[in-house]
Amino acid sequence: MAQDAFEHIVNDFEFLDEWNDRYRYVIDLGKTLEPLPDDHRHSGTKVEGCASQVWIFPEICQKAGQTVFTFRGESDAMIVRGLIAILQALYNDVPFNEVGRIDAHAELGRLGLRDHLTAQRSNGLASMVARIRQLAAKQPAIGDTSTP
């Protein structure tokens, strides 16, 4: 069920043998994120439960006639920015009603992150996944520009 972008990351992880290389790759993914505008960084978009500052801003998009979930995110920690990029690859462009069906624990497990992130980072990643699922469950109507 994973998106092609996420499968690409899985394949890249399999190619990289050393975890130091994988960490660098995750950080490089984070460097590709567009900065989140200041007005998108507020208490309503902040993810609680993360040791770093993390914001997730949902967006409504139409793709192939379906309303799909998309989000932008930002963090003050480079590794967390990379984790946001991985979550974007997993969740962006998924129809709202399918976001809750994604088994993020299993999909992220394919990357081996659980065994190589600190407990704080793992908890933060779980908090980000929970926030994404919560936002997608509040599917707004088309034309609604308010943040869910």
C-alpha positions in Angstrom: 0.0 0.0 0.0 3.0 2.3 0.3 3.4 5.1 -2.1 6.1 4.9 -4.9 8.0 7.7 -3.2 8.2 5.7 0.0 9.2 2.5 -1.9 12.1 4.6 -3.4 13.3 5.4 0.1 13.0 1.7 1.1 15.1 0.7 -1.9 17.7 3.4 -1.1 17.9 2.2 2.5 18.5 -1.4 1.2 21.4 -0.1 -1.0 23.1 1.7 2.0 24.8 -0.8 4.2 26.0 1.4 7.0 23.7 3.2 9.4 25.8 6.3 9.3 25.1 6.5 5.6 21.4 6.0 6.2 21.4 8.8 8.8 23.1 11.1 6.3 20.5 10.1 3.7 17.7 10.9 6.1 19.3 14.3 6.8 19.6 14.9 3.1 15.9 14.1 2.6 15.2 16.8 5.2 17.2 19.3 3.3 14.9 18.9 0.4 11.9 20.2 2.4 10.6 23.6 1.5 10.6 25.9 4.5 7.2 26.1 6.2 6.0 29.7 6.2 6.0 31.4 9.6 2.3 31.8 9.6 2.0 28.0 9.4 4.0 27.5 12.6 1.7 28.0 15.5 0.2 26.0 18.3 -2.5 24.5 16.1 0.1 22.9 13.8 2.7 22.0 16.4 3.1 18.3 17.2 3.1 17.6 20.9 5.3 14.7 22.2 8.4 15.6 20.1 11.7 16.6 21.8 12.3 18.9 18.8 10.1 21.6 17.5 7.8 20.0 14.9 5.0 21.5 12.9 2.7 19.7 10.4 0.4 21.7 8.2 -2.2 19.8 6.3 -3.3 20.7 2.8 -6.2 19.7 0.6 -5.4 18.6 -2.9 -7.3 17.1 -5.8 -5.6 14.3 -7.7 -7.2 12.1 -10.3 -10.6 13.3 -9.2 -10.0 12.4 -5.5 -9.5 14.5 -2.5 -6.1 13.5 -1.2 -4.2 14.2 2.0 -1.0 16.2 1.7 1.0 17.9 4.4 4.0 20.1 4.7 6.2 20.0 7.8 9.2 21.5 9.5 11.4 20.9 12.4 14.4 22.6 14.1 16.3 19.3 14.0 17.8 18.1 10.8 17.2 14.4 11.4 13.6 15.1 12.3 13.2 17.1 9.1 14.3 13.9 7.3 11.7 11.9 9.2 9.1 14.4 8.1 10.2 13.9 4.5 9.9 10.1 4.9 6.4 10.6 6.3 5.5 12.8 3.4 6.7 10.0 1.1 4.4 7.6 3.0 1.3 9.8 3.3 1.2 12.6 0.7 -1.3 12.1 -2.1 -3.1 9.3 -0.3 -7.0 9.6 -0.4 -8.2 10.9 3.0 -10.2 7.7 3.7 -7.1 5.5 3.2 -4.6 7.4 5.5 -5.9 5.5 8.5 -5.4 2.2 6.8 -1.6 2.7 6.4 0.2 0.6 8.9 3.0 3.2 9.6 4.6 1.0 12.2 5.1 -1.8 9.7 6.0 0.5 6.8 8.6 2.4 8.9 9.8 -0.9 10.3 10.9 -1.8 6.8 13.5 0.9 7.2 14.7 -0.4 10.5 14.3 3.0 12.1 12.9 1.6 15.4 16.2 -0.1 16.2 18.3 2.9 15.3 16.5 6.0 16.6 16.8 7.1 20.2 13.7 6.6 22.4 12.9 10.3 22.2 13.1 10.3 18.4 11.0 7.1 18.2 8.4 8.7 20.4 8.4 11.9 18.3 8.0 9.8 15.2 5.0 8.1 16.7 3.6 11.5 17.7 3.9 12.7 14.1 2.2 9.7 12.7 -0.6 10.1 15.3 -1.0 13.8 14.3 -1.1 12.9 10.6 -3.8 10.3 11.2 -5.8 12.8 13.4 -5.6 15.5 10.7 -6.6 13.1 7.9 -9.6 11.9 10.0 -10.9 15.5 10.0 -11.2 15.6 6.2 -12.4 19.1 5.4 -14.8 20.0 2.6 -13.3 21.1 -0.7 -13.0 24.8 -0.6 -12.5 24.9 3.2 -9.2 26.7 3.7 -9.1 26.4 7.5 -6.6 24.2 9.2 -8.2 20.9 10.4 
